[in-house]
Amino acid sequence: MSSNAAAETLVLPSTLSIRHISGAHELLLRQLEKEDALLLDISDDADIDLSFIQLVEAPRLYAKNHGKTVSLTHPAGENLLQTLRRSGFLSRMDKASQQFWLHGKDL
């Protein structure tokens, strides 16, 4: 996405784990149906597990295939980075994923 000015910001709940992921899932789907560009605002101290990463990866692919964009308001915070690291996601990150999760920054 070249400009975030037209993107709708979706503030996600602070608990993004398997027990609470259905609420975040519903929010994300609802907004992605309505918007062409979506910014996800994830709190740096959010409780995050692998289910959240999976939840975000599917809409990223959907958006790409439907001419939409999904982005983060800021690079992954420490809790999200730890989850990405534990899941092995950082070790096999392609350029598009690095741009999405880290805003292009190196670790």
C-alpha positions in Angstrom: 0.0 0.0 0.0 1.5 3.3 -1.0 -0.6 5.5 1.3 -2.3 4.7 4.5 -4.4 7.9 4.4 -7.4 6.1 2.9 -7.0 2.9 5.0 -9.5 2.1 7.7 -7.7 1.4 11.1 -8.9 -1.6 13.0 -7.9 -1.5 16.7 -7.6 -5.1 17.8 -8.3 -6.4 21.3 -5.4 -6.8 23.7 -5.9 -10.6 23.9 -5.1 -12.3 20.6 -4.8 -15.9 21.6 -6.7 -19.1 20.7 -9.3 -18.7 23.5 -10.3 -15.2 22.3 -9.4 -15.2 18.6 -13.0 -15.6 17.3 -13.8 -12.0 18.2 -10.8 -10.7 16.4 -11.6 -13.0 13.5 -15.1 -11.5 13.2 -13.8 -8.0 13.4 -11.2 -8.6 10.7 -13.6 -10.3 8.3 -16.2 -7.6 8.7 -13.8 -4.8 8.0 -12.1 -6.5 5.1 -15.4 -7.0 3.4 -16.2 -3.3 3.6 -12.7 -1.8 3.1 -10.1 -2.0 0.3 -7.3 -1.0 2.6 -7.1 -2.1 6.3 -4.6 -1.1 8.9 -4.3 -3.4 11.9 -3.4 -1.7 15.2 -1.9 -4.2 17.6 -1.0 -3.1 21.1 2.7 -3.7 21.9 1.6 -5.5 25.1 -1.0 -7.7 23.4 -1.2 -11.3 24.5 -0.5 -13.1 21.2 -0.1 -16.7 20.2 0.2 -18.6 16.9 -3.5 -18.5 16.2 -3.3 -14.7 15.7 -0.5 -15.0 13.1 -2.6 -17.6 11.3 -5.6 -15.3 11.5 -3.7 -12.5 9.9 -1.9 -14.5 7.2 -5.2 -15.7 5.6 -6.7 -12.2 5.1 -3.3 -11.0 3.8 -3.6 -13.6 1.0 -7.3 -12.9 0.5 -6.6 -9.1 0.2 -3.7 -9.7 -2.2 -5.9 -11.8 -4.5 -8.8 -9.3 -4.4 -6.9 -6.1 -4.9 -7.1 -5.1 -1.3 -4.4 -4.4 1.3 -3.8 -5.3 4.9 -1.0 -3.6 6.8 0.1 -3.0 10.4 0.1 0.5 11.9 3.6 -0.1 13.2 6.2 -2.8 13.1 5.6 -5.9 15.3 6.2 -5.1 19.0 8.2 -7.4 21.3 5.3 -9.8 22.2 4.4 -10.3 18.5 8.1 -10.7 17.6 8.5 -13.4 20.2 5.5 -15.2 18.8 6.8 -14.9 15.3 10.2 -16.2 16.5 8.8 -19.1 18.5 6.7 -20.2 15.5 9.7 -20.2 13.2 8.2 -17.5 11.0 11.1 -15.1 11.2 13.6 -17.8 10.0 11.7 -18.2 6.7 10.4 -14.7 6.1 10.1 -13.5 2.5 10.4 -9.8 1.5 6.6 -9.3 1.5 6.3 -10.8 5.0 9.3 -8.7 6.3 7.6 -5.6 4.9 4.3 -6.5 6.5 5.4 -7.6 10.0 8.6 -5.5 10.4 7.9 -2.7 8.0 11.0 -3.8 6.1 13.4 -3.5 9.0 16.0 -6.2 9.7 16.0 -7.9 13.1 
